[in-house]
Amino acid sequence: MKQAQTRYAQWVANVTDKAIAAELADMAGDEKRIVEAFGKELTFGTGGLRGILGAGSNRMNVYTVAKATGGLAQYLLSRYATPIRVAIGYDSRIQSDVFSKTAAAVLQRYGICVYRYDELMPTPCLSYAVRQLRCQAGIMITASHNPAAYNGYKVYGEDGCQITDKAAAAITAFIEKADPFEEMTAAVTDAQSVGEEVYRSYLEQIRTISCFSTARDLRIVYTPLNGTGRKPVTDALRLCGFTDVTVVPEQEMPDGRFPTCPYPNPEEPAALACGIACAQANNADIVLATDPDCDRVGIAVRDRHGEYRLLTGNETGLLLLEYVCEKRIQNGTMPARPLCVKTIVTTSLAQRVAERYGVETVNVLTGFKYIGEQIGRLELSGETERYLFGFEESYGYLSGTHVRDKDGVNAAVLIADMAAFYKSRGETLTDRLEQLYATYGYCLNVLHTYQFEGVEGQQTMRDLLCRLRQTPCPDGVTVTDYVNGVAQLPKSDVLQFDGDRFTVVVRPSGTEPKLKLYTSVTADNDKAAQLREREIVTAFERIFHG
């Protein structure tokens, strides 16, 4: 409490931004608000910063952005010879444009050359620009799929991949020494623009890596969920020959308030409700939905009965993996020693699909940055052509090496290409999914999330993981604790439980105030899997509740 009050007093004395100053005045005497806003500083990690918008060291605002950017600038100057170049992108969220200009001004204060997108662009476009412009780093202002109250700040390395744990720790050391009020004295000047040629080059890459079929008879409904996807996704679909595309009107234009979708996450059924209604009105074959920074894609597909079914990230990933393998073999473009990369919480059926086509599977920790890291390793050894496909259960996919993060534009076109191809053969994607399960066996994968807000919530999650570590496992169940590192994987606060035909992974989210529990259950059919899955989750929840 004392530390929170000290920080609060410093901000009251030094803040010049009128909106922040007014919020500070409003919280005077409110101990709870002061502790929540100043009880700690936003944690900088491999995902950068992410937090609720507002005044305070534990909030996203121009001062926390300036402090982080000052630390990043000093890190870059300590590591690279000048000139140093940084690319900046931003999404549709509240104050994203302002934060991107703040970051640009601070970098220029240190003599760093800045390339900034003149208009909002998806996260994968930022990753692409870093490599195309030979930058030493990139900054993306986004909170991905969080609610409207959030914003964030992601940092990319010169390889176009989100920074590693080592780099994040080094940057953090500089951030801790940075004075946010001094950094905010930087004068705002015009940064160089990321040229149109970079965007056009990106779209051409999408066309090259996403199109395996000439079939284009597909009626598409697309929603960018008021985010960044409207222009790049529709441009890419048009470039690749998809002309029957309807954009959901009420979710078409960028709007950080997300008025029709309070939680703009394509993993959530409610996020696709408007899209499905539009699809019903237009008799569409498929609904595509990208999150605000357009790196994730959710889909709903029309089945043989005319009903729209939502597919999970695992289901879409399995379909795409099978499709890419099948078409690359047919087209004679399957590389020697092909490689698929997935996260440890992604369905194990992917490995069975890969094995059928002679594809090696690499499992990495949760987070697409680890998939990007694997591409980087292939690049260092001159083997990038081995990379075939990468995906994670949280709706992230990548079929090329043009970026080092999940790419919603790439995925949207690839999904459309796949759906059109199977439609030309008289099949729906649900038909294909049933065939996959018949071939490889049925597997139910479910994500359960438990919300823990605020400073106290972080401690609660740590306590729950500690309780799980101290609870003896039943006979036949083995536990893998990643906290000290497993094999070649980095250390991570993750627990994995393996039993008879099931796996459970428990981890705190790196970007949201949530504890996540991933279950994977193999059974003879869906009903049996659901019953077994419910039993397993109930057992874990008993431990959570003490």
C-alpha positions in Angstrom: 0.0 0.0 0.0 2.8 2.4 0.9 4.6 1.8 -2.4 1.3 2.4 -4.3 0.8 5.7 -2.5 4.4 6.7 -3.3 3.9 6.0 -7.0 0.6 7.8 -7.0 2.1 10.9 -5.5 4.9 10.9 -8.1 2.4 10.7 -10.9 0.3 13.5 -9.4 3.4 15.7 -9.2 4.7 15.0 -12.7 1.8 14.1 -15.1 1.0 16.8 -17.7 -1.5 14.9 -19.7 -4.9 16.4 -18.9 -7.0 13.2 -19.1 -4.5 11.2 -16.9 -4.3 14.1 -14.4 -8.1 14.2 -14.2 -8.3 10.5 -13.5 -5.6 10.8 -10.8 -7.6 13.5 -9.1 -10.7 11.4 -9.2 -9.1 8.5 -7.5 -7.7 10.6 -4.6 -8.5 9.0 -1.3 -9.7 5.8 -2.9 -7.2 3.3 -1.5 -8.5 0.3 -3.5 -8.3 2.1 -6.9 -4.8 3.5 -6.0 -3.5 0.0 -5.2 -5.0 -1.5 -8.3 -3.5 1.3 -10.5 -0.2 1.7 -8.7 0.3 -1.5 -6.6 2.8 -2.7 -9.2 4.1 -1.8 -12.7 2.8 -3.5 -15.8 4.9 -6.6 -16.3 7.0 -6.6 -19.5 7.5 -10.1 -20.9 7.8 -11.9 -24.2 4.3 -10.7 -25.0 5.3 -7.1 -24.2 2.8 -5.2 -22.1 -0.9 -5.6 -21.8 -3.3 -4.0 -19.4 -6.4 -2.0 -18.7 -6.4 1.6 -20.1 -6.2 4.3 -17.5 -3.9 6.3 -15.2 -1.3 4.4 -13.2 1.9 2.4 -13.4 -0.2 -0.8 -13.7 -2.3 0.6 -16.6 -1.8 1.2 -20.3 -1.3 4.9 -21.0 1.1 7.2 -22.8 3.5 7.2 -19.8 3.8 3.4 -19.5 4.2 3.3 -23.3 6.9 5.9 -23.1 8.7 4.2 -20.3 8.7 0.8 -22.1 9.9 2.5 -25.3 12.7 4.3 -23.5 13.9 1.0 -22.2 13.6 -0.7 -25.6 15.6 2.2 -27.2 18.4 1.9 -24.7 18.5 -1.9 -25.1 18.8 -1.5 -28.9 21.5 1.1 -28.6 23.4 -1.3 -26.3 23.1 -4.1 -28.8 23.3 -2.7 -32.3 25.5 -0.3 -34.1 23.7 2.8 -35.6 21.7 3.3 -37.7 19.0 1.4 -35.9 15.6 0.9 -37.5 12.3 0.1 -35.8 8.9 -0.6 -37.5 5.6 0.4 -35.7 2.1 -0.8 -36.3 -1.2 -0.3 -34.5 -4.7 -1.7 -34.4 -8.2 -0.3 -34.0 -8.2 -0.1 -30.2 -8.8 3.0 -28.1 -5.6 5.1 -28.1 -3.6 2.7 -30.3 -2.8 5.5 -32.8 -1.8 7.8 -29.9 0.4 5.1 -28.4 2.1 4.4 -31.7 3.0 8.1 -32.1 4.3 8.2 -28.5 6.5 5.2 -29.2 7.8 6.8 -32.4 8.6 10.1 -30.7 10.6 8.4 -27.9 12.6 6.2 -30.3 13.4 9.3 -32.4 14.6 11.0 -29.2 17.3 8.4 -29.1 18.2 8.9 -32.7 16.5 5.7 -33.9 15.0 5.6 -37.4 11.2 4.8 -37.3 9.0 3.3 -39.9 5.4 3.6 -39.0 2.3 2.4 -40.8 0.1 5.4 -41.7 -3.0 3.4 -41.2 -4.0 0.5 -38.9 -2.6 -2.8 -40.0 -2.7 -6.4 -38.7 0.0 -7.8 -36.4 1.4 -10.1 -39.2 1.9 -7.0 -41.4 4.2 -5.6 -38.7 6.1 -8.8 -38.5 6.5 -8.7 -42.3 7.6 -5.0 -42.3 10.4 -5.7 -39.7 12.0 -8.2 -42.1 11.3 -6.3 -45.3 12.8 -3.1 -44.0 15.7 -4.8 -42.2 14.7 -3.4 -38.9 16.3 -4.3 -35.6 12.9 -4.4 -33.8 9.2 -3.9 -34.2 6.4 -2.6 -32.0 2.8 -3.5 -32.4 0.2 -1.6 -30.4 -2.5 -4.1 -29.7 -4.3 -6.1 -27.0 -5.2 -8.8 -29.6 -8.6 -10.2 -28.6 -9.0 -8.7 -25.1 -12.1 -6.6 -24.3 -12.3 -2.9 -25.2 -11.0 -1.8 -21.8 -7.5 -3.2 -22.7 -4.6 -2.2 -24.9 -1.1 -3.6 -25.2 2.4 -3.2 -26.6 4.2 -6.1 -28.3 7.8 -6.1 -29.3 9.4 -8.0 -32.2 13.0 -8.9 -32.8 14.9 -8.4 -36.0 13.8 -11.8 -37.2 10.2 -10.7 -37.2 9.3 -12.9 -34.2 8.1 -11.9 -30.8 11.1 -11.4 -28.5 12.6 -14.3 -26.6 12.6 -14.7 -22.8 16.3 -13.7 -22.8 15.6 -10.5 -24.8 12.5 -9.7 -22.6 14.6 -9.9 -19.5 17.3 -7.7 -20.9 14.8 -5.1 -22.1 13.1 -5.2 -18.7 16.3 -4.2 -17.0 16.5 -1.0 -19.1 12.7 -0.3 -18.7 13.1 -0.4 -14.9 15.7 2.4 -15.1 13.6 4.5 -17.5 11.8 7.6 -16.2 8.3 7.8 -17.8 8.0 11.5 -17.3 11.4 12.3 -18.8 10.6 10.0 -21.8 7.4 11.9 -22.3 9.3 15.1 -23.1 10.1 13.7 -26.5 8.8 15.9 -29.3 6.4 14.3 -31.7 7.9 14.3 -35.2 6.9 12.6 -38.4 8.2 9.1 -38.8 8.9 7.5 -42.2 6.0 5.7 -43.6 5.9 1.9 -44.2 5.5 2.2 -48.0 2.7 0.8 -50.0 5.1 -1.5 -51.7 5.6 -3.4 -48.5 1.9 -4.0 -48.2 1.6 -5.1 -51.8 4.6 -7.4 -51.4 2.9 -8.9 -48.3 -0.3 -9.6 -50.2 1.6 -11.3 -53.0 3.2 -13.6 -50.4 -0.2 -14.4 -49.1 -1.3 -15.4 -52.7 1.7 -17.6 -53.2 1.5 -19.6 -50.0 -2.3 -19.8 -49.6 -3.6 -21.0 -52.9 -3.4 -24.6 -53.9 -6.7 -25.0 -55.9 -8.3 -23.2 -58.7 -11.8 -23.8 -57.3 -13.4 -20.5 -56.4 -17.2 -21.1 -56.2 -17.6 -20.1 -52.5 -19.9 -17.6 -50.9 -18.1 -16.0 -48.0 -19.3 -13.8 -45.1 -16.4 -12.1 -43.4 -16.3 -10.1 -40.1 -13.2 -8.2 -39.0 -14.9 -7.7 -35.6 -14.3 -3.9 -35.9 -10.6 -4.5 -36.1 -7.8 -4.3 -38.6 -8.7 -7.1 -41.0 -11.2 -5.4 -43.3 -8.7 -4.1 -45.9 -6.1 -6.8 -46.0 -8.4 -9.8 -45.8 -10.8 -8.5 -48.5 -7.8 -7.4 -50.6 -6.2 -10.8 -50.3 -9.4 -12.7 -51.0 -10.0 -10.6 -54.1 -6.4 -11.0 -55.3 -6.8 -14.8 -54.9 -10.0 -14.8 -57.0 -12.7 -14.9 -54.3 -15.3 -12.4 -55.4 -18.5 -13.4 -53.6 -17.5 -11.9 -50.2 -20.0 -10.0 -47.9 -18.5 -8.1 -44.9 -20.8 -8.0 -41.8 -22.0 -4.3 -41.9 -22.1 -3.6 -38.2 -18.6 -5.1 -37.6 -16.9 -3.8 -40.8 -15.3 -0.5 -39.7 -12.6 -0.2 -37.1 -14.0 0.7 -33.7 -12.1 0.1 -30.5 -15.3 0.1 -28.4 -16.4 -3.2 -30.2 -20.1 -2.2 -29.8 -21.6 -5.4 -31.1 -19.0 -7.7 -29.7 -17.8 -6.9 -26.1 -15.3 -9.8 -26.2 -13.9 -9.7 -29.8 -12.3 -13.1 -29.7 -13.2 -15.5 -32.5 -12.8 -18.4 -30.0 -16.1 -17.2 -28.4 -19.3 -18.2 -30.1 -20.9 -14.8 -29.3 -18.2 -13.1 -31.5 -19.5 -14.9 -34.6 -23.2 -14.3 -33.9 -23.5 -11.4 -36.2 -21.5 -13.2 -38.9 -23.8 -16.3 -38.7 -26.9 -14.1 -38.9 -25.5 -12.4 -42.0 -24.5 -15.8 -43.5 -28.1 -17.1 -43.0 -29.4 -14.0 -44.8 -27.0 -14.5 -47.7 -27.0 -18.3 -47.8 -23.2 -18.3 -47.4 -21.0 -21.4 -47.4 -18.7 -20.1 -44.7 -18.2 -17.4 -42.1 -14.7 -16.1 -41.4 -13.9 -13.9 -38.4 -10.6 -12.3 -37.5 -9.8 -10.8 -34.1 -8.9 -7.0 -33.8 -5.2 -7.4 -34.8 -6.1 -10.0 -37.4 -3.7 -12.7 -36.4 -6.4 -15.2 -35.4 -9.3 -16.7 -37.4 -12.5 -18.4 -36.3 -14.9 -20.0 -38.7 -18.5 -21.3 -39.0 -19.3 -23.6 -41.8 -22.6 -24.7 -43.3 -23.3 -28.4 -43.0 -25.4 -30.6 -45.2 -28.5 -29.7 -43.2 -28.0 -26.0 -43.8 -27.0 -25.3 -40.2 -23.9 -23.3 -39.3 -21.4 -25.1 -37.1 -18.5 -23.4 -35.3 -15.2 -25.2 -35.6 -12.7 -25.1 -32.9 -9.1 -24.0 -33.4 -8.0 -27.6 -33.2 -10.5 -28.7 -35.8 -9.7 -26.0 -38.2 -6.0 -26.7 -37.7 -6.4 -30.4 -38.4 -8.4 -29.7 -41.6 -5.7 -27.2 -42.8 -2.8 -29.5 -42.0 -4.5 -32.4 -43.9 -5.3 -30.1 -46.8 -1.8 -28.6 -47.1 -0.2 -32.0 -46.9 -2.6 -33.5 -49.5 -2.2 -30.6 -51.9 1.5 -30.2 -51.6 1.9 -33.9 -52.5 -0.5 -33.5 -55.4 1.2 -30.4 -56.7 4.7 -31.8 -56.3 5.8 -29.2 -53.8 6.1 -31.2 -50.6 9.6 -30.5 -49.3 12.2 -33.1 -48.2 11.9 -33.8 -44.5 8.8 -31.6 -44.0 8.1 -30.2 -40.6 4.9 -29.3 -38.7 5.1 -27.2 -35.5 2.4 -27.1 -32.8 2.1 -26.1 -29.2 1.9 -28.7 -26.3 -1.8 -27.7 -25.7 -2.8 -28.4 -29.3 -4.5 -31.6 -30.2 -2.3 -34.7 -30.5 -4.3 -35.8 -33.6 -2.1 -33.4 -35.5 0.8 -35.7 -35.0 -1.1 -38.6 -36.4 -2.1 -36.6 -39.5 1.5 -35.5 -39.9 2.9 -39.1 -39.6 0.5 -40.3 -42.3 2.2 -37.9 -44.8 5.7 -38.4 -43.5 5.8 -35.0 -41.8 7.8 -34.5 -38.6 6.0 -32.8 -35.7 7.8 -30.5 -33.3 5.9 -29.5 -30.0 6.7 -26.2 -28.4 5.4 -24.2 -25.4 2.1 -22.2 -25.7 2.6 -19.1 -27.7 3.1 -18.6 -31.4 6.4 -17.0 -30.8 7.8 -20.4 -30.1 6.6 -21.6 -33.6 8.2 -18.5 -35.1 11.4 -19.4 -33.2 11.4 -22.8 -34.8 11.2 -21.1 -38.3 14.2 -18.9 -37.3 16.2 -22.0 -36.4 15.4 -23.5 -39.7 16.5 -20.3 -41.4 19.9 -20.3 -39.6 20.5 -23.8 -40.9 19.4 -22.9 -44.4 16.3 -25.2 -44.1 13.3 -22.9 -44.2 11.8 -24.9 -47.0 11.2 -27.7 -44.5 8.5 -25.7 -42.7 5.1 -26.9 -43.9 2.6 -25.6 -41.4 2.2 -24.4 -37.8 -0.8 -23.9 -35.6 -2.1 -23.6 -32.1 -5.5 -24.4 -30.6 -6.2 -20.7 -30.0 -7.1 -20.1 -33.7 -3.6 -19.2 -34.9 -2.2 -20.7 -38.2 0.7 -20.1 -40.5 1.5 -21.9 -43.8 4.6 -19.9 -44.8 7.7 -18.3 -43.5 7.0 -14.7 -44.7 6.1 -13.7 -41.1 7.1 -15.2 -37.8 3.8 -15.0 -36.1 0.3 -16.4 -36.7 -1.3 -14.7 -39.7 -5.0 -14.2 -40.0 -4.8 -13.0 -43.6 -2.9 -16.0 -44.7 -5.3 -18.3 -42.7 -8.4 -16.7 -44.1 -7.4 -17.2 -47.7 -6.1 -20.7 -47.0 -9.4 -21.7 -45.3 -11.4 -20.2 -48.2 -9.1 -22.1 -50.7 -9.7 -25.4 -48.8 -13.5 -24.9 -48.5 -13.8 -24.1 -52.2 -11.8 -27.1 -53.2 -13.9 -29.5 -51.1 -17.1 -27.9 -52.2 -16.0 -28.6 -55.8 -15.9 -32.3 -54.8 -19.4 -32.1 -53.2 -18.1 -32.1 -49.6 -18.5 -29.6 -46.7 -15.8 -29.0 -44.1 -17.9 -30.9 -41.6 -17.9 -33.9 -43.9 -14.1 -33.7 -44.1 -13.9 -33.4 -40.3 -16.0 -36.5 -39.8 -13.7 -38.3 -42.2 -10.6 -37.2 -40.2 -12.1 -38.6 -37.0 -13.0 -41.8 -38.8 -9.4 -42.1 -40.0 -7.4 -41.0 -37.0 -9.8 -41.6 -34.0 -12.0 -39.3 -32.0 -10.4 -36.7 -29.7 -12.2 -34.1 -27.6 -10.2 -31.0 -26.8 -11.7 -28.4 -24.4 -10.3 -25.2 -22.9 -11.6 -24.1 -19.5 -10.8 -20.6 -18.2 -11.0 -19.2 -14.7 -10.9 -15.4 -14.3 -8.8 -13.8 -11.6 -8.8 -10.0 -11.8 -6.3 -7.5 -10.3 -3.2 -7.8 -8.1 -4.9 -10.3 -5.8 -5.9 -12.5 -8.8 -2.3 -13.0 -9.8 -1.5 -14.3 -6.4 -4.5 -16.6 -6.4 -3.3 -18.2 -9.6 0.1 -18.7 -8.2 -1.4 -20.3 -5.1 -3.6 -22.7 -7.2 -0.6 -23.9 -9.2 1.3 -24.4 -6.0 -1.6 -26.5 -4.6 -1.6 -28.6 -7.8 2.1 -29.3 -7.4 1.6 -30.4 -3.8 -1.4 -32.6 -4.5 -0.5 -36.3 -5.0 -1.5 -37.7 -8.4 -3.8 -40.7 -8.6 -2.4 -44.0 -9.7 -1.7 -44.1 -13.4 -1.3 -40.4 -13.8 2.1 -38.8 -14.5 2.9 -35.1 -14.2 5.3 -33.0 -16.2 6.4 -29.7 -14.6 7.8 -27.2 -17.1 8.8 -24.7 -14.4 12.4 -25.9 -14.5 12.5 -26.6 -18.2 11.8 -29.8 -20.0 14.1 -31.1 -22.8 15.0 -28.1 -25.0 11.9 -26.1 -24.0 12.3 -22.9 -21.9 11.2 -22.7 -18.3 7.5 -22.0 -18.0 4.9 -22.1 -15.2 3.0 -25.0 -16.7 1.8 -28.4 -15.4 0.9 -31.3 -17.7 -1.0 -34.4 -16.4 -1.1 -37.6 -18.5 -3.4 -40.5 -17.8 -5.3 -43.2 -19.5 -6.4 -41.7 -22.8 -6.3 -38.1 -21.5 -4.0 -35.1 -21.1 -4.6 -32.0 -19.0 -2.4 -28.9 -19.2 -2.7 -26.1 -16.6 -1.1 -22.7 -17.1 -1.8 -19.0 -16.3 -2.4 -16.9 -19.4 0.5 -14.7 -20.3 -1.8 -11.9 -21.5 -5.0 -12.1 -19.5 -6.0 -12.4 -15.9 -7.0 -16.1 -16.4 -5.9 -19.6 -15.4 -6.3 -21.9 -18.3 -7.0 -25.7 -18.2 -6.7 -27.6 -21.4 -8.2 -31.1 -21.7 -7.6 -33.6 -24.4 -9.6 -36.9 -24.2 -9.6 -39.8 -26.6 -12.7 -42.0 -26.6 -14.8 -44.2 -28.9 -17.3 -41.4 -29.6 -18.2 -37.8 -28.7 -20.7 -38.7 -25.9 -18.1 -41.0 -24.1 -15.4 -38.3 -24.4 -17.7 -35.6 -23.0 -18.6 -37.7 -19.9 -14.9 -38.5 -19.3 -13.8 -34.9 -19.8 -16.4 -33.7 -17.3 -15.2 -36.2 -14.7 -11.6 -35.0 -15.2 -12.4 -31.3 -15.0 -14.5 -31.8 -11.8 -11.6 -33.5 -10.1 -9.3 -30.5 -10.9 -11.9 -28.0 -9.8 -12.2 -29.8 -6.4 -8.5 -29.1 -6.0 -8.9 -25.5 -7.1 -11.6 -24.9 -4.5 -9.5 -26.5 -1.7 
